């Protein structure tokens, strides 16, 4: 079975790249690494070239999720398991993956949310320039949660075909998953919902002070806090959720359980209800996780399989 390294990057369609750049660079604490030829902007919170990419679009939403695999051989392995399960896998053309500063990359669009997943093993490095945190000591891109109306089917697909492992679940409501063998409690989550949508993306911070300082920085700069600070019972993480300029929900969290590759604990099932979401009882603004259309990639919509250029 293929092996994941980590959740690599998230690509968003935004209505105003400058406005979003100001938010993600100045207030959120990512480093802007490059602006591409089409105006797309790359940001990082690690030594990678990018962990977030924003594209200007008239229809803001989630564009793509990039997963770093342990090796290039894992690309062939995941492609073959996907094809065996009736999924179309597309090679990212050389010109596009070069613009993305990535090695060989492949994509497929999941039938349960419509999201395009991309798999690659290598991103260019920035001449060895190390990541330096600014307003928040961001450790890594943490996780992304999607909503789907085909929850049980999607869950089975992500576990059996894509090789994710469930760490914890709130019964019939949400599942938190590891991308095997990555140790973090969850890099991906699926929530049961009436429609397929992007729910939120998360960045892990180093200190509890990053949460507290963030809260006041966001208040001072008119950033809407939609939930928190609070603490999640499933992962033990302390959290703060805010809205980005387009209304996407973004989260800082601090602390996360790690799982061994061999003999991990069994997943727990928590009862539905607010006590499974937060130990501290923080109120939730209804705008949390409410906005986030998912782009259906043209190639997926037409069923056209791209060839390597
Ligand atoms: Fe989260």
py3Dmol code that shows the C-alpha trace and the ligand (Angstrom):
import py3Dmol

protein = """\
ATOM      1  CA  UNK A   1       0.000   0.000   0.000  1.00  0.00           C
ATOM      2  CA  UNK A   2       1.143   3.572  -0.681  1.00  0.00           C
ATOM      3  CA  UNK A   3       2.600   5.605   2.186  1.00  0.00           C
ATOM      4  CA  UNK A   4       1.896   9.274   2.864  1.00  0.00           C
ATOM      5  CA  UNK A   5       4.503  11.699   4.173  1.00  0.00           C
ATOM      6  CA  UNK A   6       2.067  14.452   5.158  1.00  0.00           C
ATOM      7  CA  UNK A   7      -0.634  16.899   4.197  1.00  0.00           C
ATOM      8  CA  UNK A   8       1.478  19.044   1.859  1.00  0.00           C
ATOM      9  CA  UNK A   9      -0.548  22.066   0.802  1.00  0.00           C
ATOM     10  CA  UNK A  10      -3.990  23.520   0.281  1.00  0.00           C
ATOM     11  CA  UNK A  11      -4.964  25.544  -2.793  1.00  0.00           C
ATOM     12  CA  UNK A  12      -7.766  28.094  -2.457  1.00  0.00           C
ATOM     13  CA  UNK A  13      -9.637  30.223  -4.962  1.00  0.00           C
ATOM     14  CA  UNK A  14      -9.964  33.707  -3.508  1.00  0.00           C
ATOM     15  CA  UNK A  15     -11.723  36.805  -4.779  1.00  0.00           C
ATOM     16  CA  UNK A  16      -8.866  39.233  -4.057  1.00  0.00           C
ATOM     17  CA  UNK A  17      -5.334  37.854  -3.826  1.00  0.00           C
ATOM     18  CA  UNK A  18      -3.836  41.042  -2.318  1.00  0.00           C
ATOM     19  CA  UNK A  19      -6.447  41.125   0.434  1.00  0.00           C
ATOM     20  CA  UNK A  20      -5.895  37.425   1.168  1.00  0.00           C
ATOM     21  CA  UNK A  21      -2.134  37.890   1.055  1.00  0.00           C
ATOM     22  CA  UNK A  22      -2.397  40.579   3.701  1.00  0.00           C
ATOM     23  CA  UNK A  23      -4.425  38.245   5.902  1.00  0.00           C
ATOM     24  CA  UNK A  24      -2.276  35.113   5.499  1.00  0.00           C
ATOM     25  CA  UNK A  25       1.072  36.899   5.586  1.00  0.00           C
ATOM     26  CA  UNK A  26       0.565  39.711   8.080  1.00  0.00           C
ATOM     27  CA  UNK A  27      -2.132  38.442  10.436  1.00  0.00           C
ATOM     28  CA  UNK A  28      -1.960  34.653  10.148  1.00  0.00           C
ATOM     29  CA  UNK A  29       1.839  34.345   9.982  1.00  0.00           C
ATOM     30  CA  UNK A  30       2.689  32.498   6.756  1.00  0.00           C
ATOM     31  CA  UNK A  31       5.649  33.481   4.571  1.00  0.00           C
ATOM     32  CA  UNK A  32       4.874  34.604   1.024  1.00  0.00           C
ATOM     33  CA  UNK A  33       7.479  32.750  -1.027  1.00  0.00           C
ATOM     34  CA  UNK A  34       6.601  33.598  -4.600  1.00  0.00           C
ATOM     35  CA  UNK A  35       3.986  34.953  -6.970  1.00  0.00           C
ATOM     36  CA  UNK A  36       3.584  32.787 -10.065  1.00  0.00           C
ATOM     37  CA  UNK A  37       3.170  33.855 -13.691  1.00  0.00           C
ATOM     38  CA  UNK A  38      -0.630  33.707 -13.472  1.00  0.00           C
ATOM     39  CA  UNK A  39      -0.717  35.744 -10.294  1.00  0.00           C
ATOM     40  CA  UNK A  40      -1.071  32.735  -7.996  1.00  0.00           C
ATOM     41  CA  UNK A  41       0.612  33.299  -4.650  1.00  0.00           C
ATOM     42  CA  UNK A  42       2.600  30.728  -2.710  1.00  0.00           C
ATOM     43  CA  UNK A  43       2.959  30.711   1.084  1.00  0.00           C
ATOM     44  CA  UNK A  44       4.732  28.406   3.485  1.00  0.00           C
ATOM     45  CA  UNK A  45       5.000  27.563   7.171  1.00  0.00           C
ATOM     46  CA  UNK A  46       7.803  25.008   6.820  1.00  0.00           C
ATOM     47  CA  UNK A  47      10.901  24.526   4.682  1.00  0.00           C
ATOM     48  CA  UNK A  48       8.652  23.526   1.755  1.00  0.00           C
ATOM     49  CA  UNK A  49       8.111  25.885  -1.184  1.00  0.00           C
ATOM     50  CA  UNK A  50       4.408  26.110  -0.381  1.00  0.00           C
ATOM     51  CA  UNK A  51       1.852  24.925   2.113  1.00  0.00           C
ATOM     52  CA  UNK A  52      -0.874  27.262   0.834  1.00  0.00           C
ATOM     53  CA  UNK A  53      -1.479  28.557  -2.702  1.00  0.00           C
ATOM     54  CA  UNK A  54      -4.103  31.171  -3.524  1.00  0.00           C
ATOM     55  CA  UNK A  55      -5.547  31.727  -6.990  1.00  0.00           C
ATOM     56  CA  UNK A  56      -7.660  34.689  -8.039  1.00  0.00           C
ATOM     57  CA  UNK A  57     -11.157  33.565  -8.968  1.00  0.00           C
ATOM     58  CA  UNK A  58     -14.674  34.927  -9.342  1.00  0.00           C
ATOM     59  CA  UNK A  59     -15.885  31.885  -7.377  1.00  0.00           C
ATOM     60  CA  UNK A  60     -13.965  31.571  -4.128  1.00  0.00           C
ATOM     61  CA  UNK A  61     -13.639  28.064  -2.730  1.00  0.00           C
ATOM     62  CA  UNK A  62     -11.371  25.093  -2.195  1.00  0.00           C
ATOM     63  CA  UNK A  63      -9.352  24.347  -5.319  1.00  0.00           C
ATOM     64  CA  UNK A  64      -7.199  21.366  -4.404  1.00  0.00           C
ATOM     65  CA  UNK A  65      -5.510  19.414  -1.619  1.00  0.00           C
ATOM     66  CA  UNK A  66      -1.847  18.411  -2.088  1.00  0.00           C
ATOM     67  CA  UNK A  67      -0.442  15.347  -0.323  1.00  0.00           C
ATOM     68  CA  UNK A  68       3.270  14.643  -0.053  1.00  0.00           C
ATOM     69  CA  UNK A  69       4.048  10.944  -0.412  1.00  0.00           C
ATOM     70  CA  UNK A  70       7.089   9.207   1.077  1.00  0.00           C
ATOM     71  CA  UNK A  71       8.596   8.469  -2.359  1.00  0.00           C
ATOM     72  CA  UNK A  72       7.863   8.654  -6.048  1.00  0.00           C
ATOM     73  CA  UNK A  73       7.068   4.932  -6.044  1.00  0.00           C
ATOM     74  CA  UNK A  74       4.084   5.765  -3.842  1.00  0.00           C
ATOM     75  CA  UNK A  75       2.591   7.784  -6.726  1.00  0.00           C
ATOM     76  CA  UNK A  76       2.412   4.652  -8.887  1.00  0.00           C
ATOM     77  CA  UNK A  77       1.040   2.663  -5.984  1.00  0.00           C
ATOM     78  CA  UNK A  78      -1.792   5.077  -5.235  1.00  0.00           C
ATOM     79  CA  UNK A  79      -2.541   5.518  -8.963  1.00  0.00           C
ATOM     80  CA  UNK A  80      -2.903   1.782  -9.391  1.00  0.00           C
ATOM     81  CA  UNK A  81      -5.151   1.325  -6.354  1.00  0.00           C
ATOM     82  CA  UNK A  82      -7.330   4.224  -7.548  1.00  0.00           C
ATOM     83  CA  UNK A  83      -7.622   2.850 -11.076  1.00  0.00           C
ATOM     84  CA  UNK A  84      -8.493  -0.586  -9.703  1.00  0.00           C
ATOM     85  CA  UNK A  85     -11.320   1.137  -7.871  1.00  0.00           C
ATOM     86  CA  UNK A  86     -12.665   2.821 -10.974  1.00  0.00           C
ATOM     87  CA  UNK A  87     -11.130   6.262 -10.450  1.00  0.00           C
ATOM     88  CA  UNK A  88      -9.490   8.305 -13.221  1.00  0.00           C
ATOM     89  CA  UNK A  89      -5.980   9.446 -12.376  1.00  0.00           C
ATOM     90  CA  UNK A  90      -4.459  12.419 -14.214  1.00  0.00           C
ATOM     91  CA  UNK A  91      -0.782  13.269 -14.608  1.00  0.00           C
ATOM     92  CA  UNK A  92      -0.177  16.965 -13.959  1.00  0.00           C
ATOM     93  CA  UNK A  93       1.386  18.298 -17.206  1.00  0.00           C
ATOM     94  CA  UNK A  94       5.077  19.185 -16.936  1.00  0.00           C
ATOM     95  CA  UNK A  95       4.495  22.913 -17.477  1.00  0.00           C
ATOM     96  CA  UNK A  96       1.961  23.044 -14.674  1.00  0.00           C
ATOM     97  CA  UNK A  97       3.944  21.033 -12.168  1.00  0.00           C
ATOM     98  CA  UNK A  98       7.048  23.123 -12.949  1.00  0.00           C
ATOM     99  CA  UNK A  99       5.016  26.271 -12.257  1.00  0.00           C
ATOM    100  CA  UNK A 100       4.024  24.587  -8.998  1.00  0.00           C
ATOM    101  CA  UNK A 101       7.707  23.918  -8.235  1.00  0.00           C
ATOM    102  CA  UNK A 102       6.984  20.234  -7.845  1.00  0.00           C
ATOM    103  CA  UNK A 103       8.295  16.952  -9.163  1.00  0.00           C
ATOM    104  CA  UNK A 104       5.986  14.442 -10.803  1.00  0.00           C
ATOM    105  CA  UNK A 105       2.454  15.012  -9.555  1.00  0.00           C
ATOM    106  CA  UNK A 106      -0.820  13.170 -10.158  1.00  0.00           C
ATOM    107  CA  UNK A 107      -4.428  14.054  -9.409  1.00  0.00           C
ATOM    108  CA  UNK A 108      -7.817  12.506  -9.005  1.00  0.00           C
ATOM    109  CA  UNK A 109     -11.159  13.921  -7.923  1.00  0.00           C
ATOM    110  CA  UNK A 110     -12.994  12.123  -5.178  1.00  0.00           C
ATOM    111  CA  UNK A 111     -16.603  11.261  -6.089  1.00  0.00           C
ATOM    112  CA  UNK A 112     -17.925  11.988  -2.582  1.00  0.00           C
ATOM    113  CA  UNK A 113     -16.896  15.635  -2.214  1.00  0.00           C
ATOM    114  CA  UNK A 114     -15.694  16.483  -5.735  1.00  0.00           C
ATOM    115  CA  UNK A 115     -12.381  17.671  -4.328  1.00  0.00           C
ATOM    116  CA  UNK A 116      -9.210  17.219  -6.344  1.00  0.00           C
ATOM    117  CA  UNK A 117      -6.453  15.462  -4.449  1.00  0.00           C
ATOM    118  CA  UNK A 118      -2.922  15.825  -5.750  1.00  0.00           C
ATOM    119  CA  UNK A 119      -0.033  13.510  -4.885  1.00  0.00           C
ATOM    120  CA  UNK A 120       3.651  14.351  -5.265  1.00  0.00           C
ATOM    121  CA  UNK A 121       6.900  13.340  -3.605  1.00  0.00           C
ATOM    122  CA  UNK A 122       9.017  16.460  -4.074  1.00  0.00           C
ATOM    123  CA  UNK A 123       8.677  20.226  -3.900  1.00  0.00           C
ATOM    124  CA  UNK A 124      11.579  22.507  -4.777  1.00  0.00           C
ATOM    125  CA  UNK A 125      13.409  23.947  -1.794  1.00  0.00           C
ATOM    126  CA  UNK A 126      14.108  27.642  -1.505  1.00  0.00           C
ATOM    127  CA  UNK A 127      17.881  27.422  -1.711  1.00  0.00           C
ATOM    128  CA  UNK A 128      18.008  26.027   1.795  1.00  0.00           C
ATOM    129  CA  UNK A 129      16.398  29.152   3.269  1.00  0.00           C
ATOM    130  CA  UNK A 130      14.843  28.012   6.510  1.00  0.00           C
ATOM    131  CA  UNK A 131      11.284  28.877   7.546  1.00  0.00           C
ATOM    132  CA  UNK A 132      11.183  31.634  10.150  1.00  0.00           C
ATOM    133  CA  UNK A 133       7.910  32.172  12.018  1.00  0.00           C
ATOM    134  CA  UNK A 134       6.658  35.748  12.444  1.00  0.00           C
ATOM    135  CA  UNK A 135       3.470  36.706  14.338  1.00  0.00           C
ATOM    136  CA  UNK A 136       2.717  33.101  15.344  1.00  0.00           C
ATOM    137  CA  UNK A 137       5.066  30.162  15.831  1.00  0.00           C
ATOM    138  CA  UNK A 138       3.330  28.033  13.220  1.00  0.00           C
ATOM    139  CA  UNK A 139       4.681  24.466  13.228  1.00  0.00           C
ATOM    140  CA  UNK A 140       2.920  23.029  10.241  1.00  0.00           C
ATOM    141  CA  UNK A 141      -0.145  22.897   8.062  1.00  0.00           C
ATOM    142  CA  UNK A 142      -2.270  20.671  10.288  1.00  0.00           C
ATOM    143  CA  UNK A 143      -5.420  19.376   8.664  1.00  0.00           C
ATOM    144  CA  UNK A 144      -8.392  19.975   6.435  1.00  0.00           C
ATOM    145  CA  UNK A 145     -12.006  18.946   7.011  1.00  0.00           C
ATOM    146  CA  UNK A 146     -14.564  18.410   4.232  1.00  0.00           C
ATOM    147  CA  UNK A 147     -18.303  17.844   4.418  1.00  0.00           C
ATOM    148  CA  UNK A 148     -20.052  15.188   2.370  1.00  0.00           C
ATOM    149  CA  UNK A 149     -23.631  13.940   2.010  1.00  0.00           C
ATOM    150  CA  UNK A 150     -22.248  10.432   1.263  1.00  0.00           C
ATOM    151  CA  UNK A 151     -20.516  10.132   4.606  1.00  0.00           C
ATOM    152  CA  UNK A 152     -20.424   6.353   5.182  1.00  0.00           C
ATOM    153  CA  UNK A 153     -19.404   5.543   1.602  1.00  0.00           C
ATOM    154  CA  UNK A 154     -16.760   8.257   1.651  1.00  0.00           C
ATOM    155  CA  UNK A 155     -15.376   7.003   4.938  1.00  0.00           C
ATOM    156  CA  UNK A 156     -15.047   3.458   3.626  1.00  0.00           C
ATOM    157  CA  UNK A 157     -13.309   4.778   0.483  1.00  0.00           C
ATOM    158  CA  UNK A 158     -10.840   6.941   2.401  1.00  0.00           C
ATOM    159  CA  UNK A 159      -9.941   4.037   4.692  1.00  0.00           C
ATOM    160  CA  UNK A 160      -9.920   1.076   2.310  1.00  0.00           C
ATOM    161  CA  UNK A 161      -8.718   2.682  -0.918  1.00  0.00           C
ATOM    162  CA  UNK A 162      -6.808   5.817   0.120  1.00  0.00           C
ATOM    163  CA  UNK A 163      -5.175   4.312   3.246  1.00  0.00           C
ATOM    164  CA  UNK A 164      -6.353   6.716   5.919  1.00  0.00           C
ATOM    165  CA  UNK A 165      -6.868   5.462   9.485  1.00  0.00           C
ATOM    166  CA  UNK A 166      -9.595   6.735  11.762  1.00  0.00           C
ATOM    167  CA  UNK A 167      -8.225   8.110  15.042  1.00  0.00           C
ATOM    168  CA  UNK A 168     -11.549   9.178  16.575  1.00  0.00           C
ATOM    169  CA  UNK A 169     -15.148   9.707  15.529  1.00  0.00           C
ATOM    170  CA  UNK A 170     -18.134  11.602  16.775  1.00  0.00           C
ATOM    171  CA  UNK A 171     -20.783   9.049  15.951  1.00  0.00           C
ATOM    172  CA  UNK A 172     -22.257   9.492  12.464  1.00  0.00           C
ATOM    173  CA  UNK A 173     -21.151  13.144  12.495  1.00  0.00           C
ATOM    174  CA  UNK A 174     -17.393  13.474  11.910  1.00  0.00           C
ATOM    175  CA  UNK A 175     -14.312  11.247  11.537  1.00  0.00           C
ATOM    176  CA  UNK A 176     -10.753  12.401  12.209  1.00  0.00           C
ATOM    177  CA  UNK A 177      -8.180  10.542  10.156  1.00  0.00           C
ATOM    178  CA  UNK A 178      -4.433   9.999   9.865  1.00  0.00           C
ATOM    179  CA  UNK A 179      -2.839   9.700   6.432  1.00  0.00           C
ATOM    180  CA  UNK A 180      -0.951   6.490   7.092  1.00  0.00           C
ATOM    181  CA  UNK A 181       1.763   6.275   8.436  1.00  0.00           C
ATOM    182  CA  UNK A 182       1.888   9.988   9.406  1.00  0.00           C
ATOM    183  CA  UNK A 183       1.619   9.993  13.220  1.00  0.00           C
ATOM    184  CA  UNK A 184      -0.614  13.031  13.785  1.00  0.00           C
ATOM    185  CA  UNK A 185      -4.101  12.334  15.185  1.00  0.00           C
ATOM    186  CA  UNK A 186      -5.672  13.846  12.087  1.00  0.00           C
ATOM    187  CA  UNK A 187      -4.532  15.435   8.854  1.00  0.00           C
ATOM    188  CA  UNK A 188      -7.946  14.990   7.313  1.00  0.00           C
ATOM    189  CA  UNK A 189     -11.530  14.956   8.521  1.00  0.00           C
ATOM    190  CA  UNK A 190     -14.851  14.058   6.960  1.00  0.00           C
ATOM    191  CA  UNK A 191     -18.107  15.463   8.305  1.00  0.00           C
ATOM    192  CA  UNK A 192     -21.598  14.195   7.566  1.00  0.00           C
ATOM    193  CA  UNK A 193     -23.602  16.965   5.923  1.00  0.00           C
ATOM    194  CA  UNK A 194     -26.378  17.724   3.453  1.00  0.00           C
ATOM    195  CA  UNK A 195     -23.911  19.073   0.900  1.00  0.00           C
ATOM    196  CA  UNK A 196     -20.311  18.566  -0.136  1.00  0.00           C
ATOM    197  CA  UNK A 197     -18.230  21.500   1.042  1.00  0.00           C
ATOM    198  CA  UNK A 198     -14.913  22.645   2.454  1.00  0.00           C
ATOM    199  CA  UNK A 199     -15.362  23.038   6.229  1.00  0.00           C
ATOM    200  CA  UNK A 200     -12.035  24.412   7.538  1.00  0.00           C
ATOM    201  CA  UNK A 201      -8.274  24.213   7.326  1.00  0.00           C
ATOM    202  CA  UNK A 202      -5.915  24.159  10.265  1.00  0.00           C
ATOM    203  CA  UNK A 203      -2.400  25.287  11.141  1.00  0.00           C
ATOM    204  CA  UNK A 204      -0.659  23.921  14.234  1.00  0.00           C
ATOM    205  CA  UNK A 205       1.123  26.403  16.506  1.00  0.00           C
ATOM    206  CA  UNK A 206       3.963  25.833  18.967  1.00  0.00           C
ATOM    207  CA  UNK A 207       2.749  27.544  22.115  1.00  0.00           C
ATOM    208  CA  UNK A 208      -0.512  28.223  23.897  1.00  0.00           C
ATOM    209  CA  UNK A 209       0.538  31.895  23.704  1.00  0.00           C
ATOM    210  CA  UNK A 210       0.113  31.727  19.918  1.00  0.00           C
ATOM    211  CA  UNK A 211      -3.593  31.108  20.535  1.00  0.00           C
ATOM    212  CA  UNK A 212      -3.944  33.938  23.071  1.00  0.00           C
ATOM    213  CA  UNK A 213      -1.874  36.435  21.093  1.00  0.00           C
ATOM    214  CA  UNK A 214      -3.756  35.483  17.936  1.00  0.00           C
ATOM    215  CA  UNK A 215      -7.098  36.110  19.606  1.00  0.00           C
ATOM    216  CA  UNK A 216      -6.191  39.717  20.418  1.00  0.00           C
ATOM    217  CA  UNK A 217      -4.407  40.337  17.095  1.00  0.00           C
ATOM    218  CA  UNK A 218      -7.549  39.181  15.244  1.00  0.00           C
ATOM    219  CA  UNK A 219      -9.843  41.272  17.445  1.00  0.00           C
ATOM    220  CA  UNK A 220      -7.670  44.357  16.866  1.00  0.00           C
ATOM    221  CA  UNK A 221      -7.728  43.847  13.090  1.00  0.00           C
ATOM    222  CA  UNK A 222     -11.449  43.138  12.687  1.00  0.00           C
ATOM    223  CA  UNK A 223     -10.970  39.460  11.917  1.00  0.00           C
ATOM    224  CA  UNK A 224     -14.119  37.530  12.865  1.00  0.00           C
ATOM    225  CA  UNK A 225     -13.533  34.865  15.512  1.00  0.00           C
ATOM    226  CA  UNK A 226     -16.166  32.159  14.959  1.00  0.00           C
ATOM    227  CA  UNK A 227     -15.233  29.788  17.754  1.00  0.00           C
ATOM    228  CA  UNK A 228     -12.852  29.560  20.678  1.00  0.00           C
ATOM    229  CA  UNK A 229     -10.551  29.558  22.316  1.00  0.00           C
ATOM    230  CA  UNK A 230     -11.596  26.075  23.398  1.00  0.00           C
ATOM    231  CA  UNK A 231     -10.294  22.520  23.632  1.00  0.00           C
ATOM    232  CA  UNK A 232     -11.300  19.542  21.476  1.00  0.00           C
ATOM    233  CA  UNK A 233     -11.998  16.338  23.431  1.00  0.00           C
ATOM    234  CA  UNK A 234     -11.065  13.967  20.560  1.00  0.00           C
ATOM    235  CA  UNK A 235      -7.553  15.292  19.944  1.00  0.00           C
ATOM    236  CA  UNK A 236      -6.876  17.263  23.130  1.00  0.00           C
ATOM    237  CA  UNK A 237      -5.986  20.255  20.910  1.00  0.00           C
ATOM    238  CA  UNK A 238      -6.639  23.822  22.037  1.00  0.00           C
ATOM    239  CA  UNK A 239      -8.269  25.757  19.194  1.00  0.00           C
ATOM    240  CA  UNK A 240      -9.240  29.131  17.758  1.00  0.00           C
ATOM    241  CA  UNK A 241     -11.303  29.474  14.568  1.00  0.00           C
ATOM    242  CA  UNK A 242     -11.572  32.673  12.517  1.00  0.00           C
ATOM    243  CA  UNK A 243     -12.866  33.694   9.088  1.00  0.00           C
ATOM    244  CA  UNK A 244     -10.430  34.635   6.333  1.00  0.00           C
ATOM    245  CA  UNK A 245     -11.336  37.561   3.993  1.00  0.00           C
ATOM    246  CA  UNK A 246     -13.508  35.331   1.769  1.00  0.00           C
ATOM    247  CA  UNK A 247     -15.280  33.782   4.747  1.00  0.00           C
ATOM    248  CA  UNK A 248     -13.390  30.471   4.808  1.00  0.00           C
ATOM    249  CA  UNK A 249     -12.875  29.066   8.287  1.00  0.00           C
ATOM    250  CA  UNK A 250      -9.243  28.813   9.370  1.00  0.00           C
ATOM    251  CA  UNK A 251      -8.025  27.318  12.639  1.00  0.00           C
ATOM    252  CA  UNK A 252      -4.974  27.591  14.877  1.00  0.00           C
ATOM    253  CA  UNK A 253      -4.513  24.693  17.216  1.00  0.00           C
ATOM    254  CA  UNK A 254      -2.019  23.737  19.831  1.00  0.00           C
ATOM    255  CA  UNK A 255      -1.112  20.184  20.852  1.00  0.00           C
ATOM    256  CA  UNK A 256      -2.028  16.916  19.157  1.00  0.00           C
ATOM    257  CA  UNK A 257      -1.780  13.230  19.988  1.00  0.00           C
ATOM    258  CA  UNK A 258       0.668  11.207  17.890  1.00  0.00           C
ATOM    259  CA  UNK A 259       0.153   7.574  16.922  1.00  0.00           C
ATOM    260  CA  UNK A 260       2.774   4.856  16.434  1.00  0.00           C
ATOM    261  CA  UNK A 261       2.773   3.135  13.053  1.00  0.00           C
ATOM    262  CA  UNK A 262       2.577  -0.309  14.660  1.00  0.00           C
ATOM    263  CA  UNK A 263      -0.116  -1.251  17.183  1.00  0.00           C
ATOM    264  CA  UNK A 264      -1.793   2.166  17.508  1.00  0.00           C
ATOM    265  CA  UNK A 265      -4.687   2.457  19.953  1.00  0.00           C
ATOM    266  CA  UNK A 266      -8.155   1.744  18.602  1.00  0.00           C
ATOM    267  CA  UNK A 267     -10.233   4.697  17.527  1.00  0.00           C
ATOM    268  CA  UNK A 268     -12.772   6.021  20.006  1.00  0.00           C
ATOM    269  CA  UNK A 269     -16.395   6.810  19.253  1.00  0.00           C
ATOM    270  CA  UNK A 270     -17.754   9.901  20.981  1.00  0.00           C
ATOM    271  CA  UNK A 271     -21.467  10.619  21.357  1.00  0.00           C
ATOM    272  CA  UNK A 272     -22.938  13.390  19.179  1.00  0.00           C
ATOM    273  CA  UNK A 273     -23.400  16.691  21.012  1.00  0.00           C
ATOM    274  CA  UNK A 274     -21.541  19.856  21.935  1.00  0.00           C
ATOM    275  CA  UNK A 275     -19.572  18.171  24.761  1.00  0.00           C
ATOM    276  CA  UNK A 276     -17.737  16.108  22.117  1.00  0.00           C
ATOM    277  CA  UNK A 277     -16.613  19.294  20.360  1.00  0.00           C
ATOM    278  CA  UNK A 278     -15.284  21.405  23.192  1.00  0.00           C
ATOM    279  CA  UNK A 279     -14.380  20.855  26.860  1.00  0.00           C
ATOM    280  CA  UNK A 280     -14.720  24.578  27.541  1.00  0.00           C
ATOM    281  CA  UNK A 281     -18.144  25.202  26.021  1.00  0.00           C
ATOM    282  CA  UNK A 282     -17.140  27.961  23.585  1.00  0.00           C
ATOM    283  CA  UNK A 283     -20.121  29.235  21.570  1.00  0.00           C
ATOM    284  CA  UNK A 284     -20.112  28.653  17.818  1.00  0.00           C
ATOM    285  CA  UNK A 285     -20.880  31.405  15.316  1.00  0.00           C
ATOM    286  CA  UNK A 286     -23.127  29.904  12.578  1.00  0.00           C
ATOM    287  CA  UNK A 287     -20.666  31.162   9.956  1.00  0.00           C
ATOM    288  CA  UNK A 288     -18.083  28.631  11.163  1.00  0.00           C
ATOM    289  CA  UNK A 289     -17.442  26.099   8.381  1.00  0.00           C
ATOM    290  CA  UNK A 290     -20.466  27.422   6.500  1.00  0.00           C
ATOM    291  CA  UNK A 291     -18.775  28.811   3.374  1.00  0.00           C
ATOM    292  CA  UNK A 292     -16.505  26.762   1.123  1.00  0.00           C
ATOM    293  CA  UNK A 293     -17.600  25.610  -2.331  1.00  0.00           C
ATOM    294  CA  UNK A 294     -15.364  22.902  -3.792  1.00  0.00           C
ATOM    295  CA  UNK A 295     -14.011  23.438  -7.314  1.00  0.00           C
ATOM    296  CA  UNK A 296     -14.598  20.560  -9.681  1.00  0.00           C
ATOM    297  CA  UNK A 297     -11.507  20.417 -11.868  1.00  0.00           C
ATOM    298  CA  UNK A 298     -12.270  20.725 -15.570  1.00  0.00           C
ATOM    299  CA  UNK A 299     -10.445  17.505 -16.414  1.00  0.00           C
ATOM    300  CA  UNK A 300     -12.541  15.656 -13.838  1.00  0.00           C
ATOM    301  CA  UNK A 301     -15.764  17.170 -15.111  1.00  0.00           C
ATOM    302  CA  UNK A 302     -15.080  16.177 -18.715  1.00  0.00           C
ATOM    303  CA  UNK A 303     -13.522  12.869 -17.752  1.00  0.00           C
ATOM    304  CA  UNK A 304     -10.516  13.745 -19.899  1.00  0.00           C
ATOM    305  CA  UNK A 305      -7.351  12.017 -18.723  1.00  0.00           C
ATOM    306  CA  UNK A 306      -4.327  14.266 -19.052  1.00  0.00           C
ATOM    307  CA  UNK A 307      -1.136  12.892 -20.485  1.00  0.00           C
ATOM    308  CA  UNK A 308       2.313  13.878 -19.289  1.00  0.00           C
ATOM    309  CA  UNK A 309       3.526  16.706 -21.517  1.00  0.00           C
TER     310      UNK A 309
END
"""
ligand_1 = """\
1
LIG
Fe -9.781 21.410 13.142
"""
view = py3Dmol.view(width=600, height=400)
view.addModel(protein, "pdb")
view.setStyle({"model": 0}, {"cartoon": {"style": "trace"}})
view.addModel(ligand_1, "xyz")
view.setStyle({"model": 1}, {"stick": {}})
view.zoomTo()
view.show()
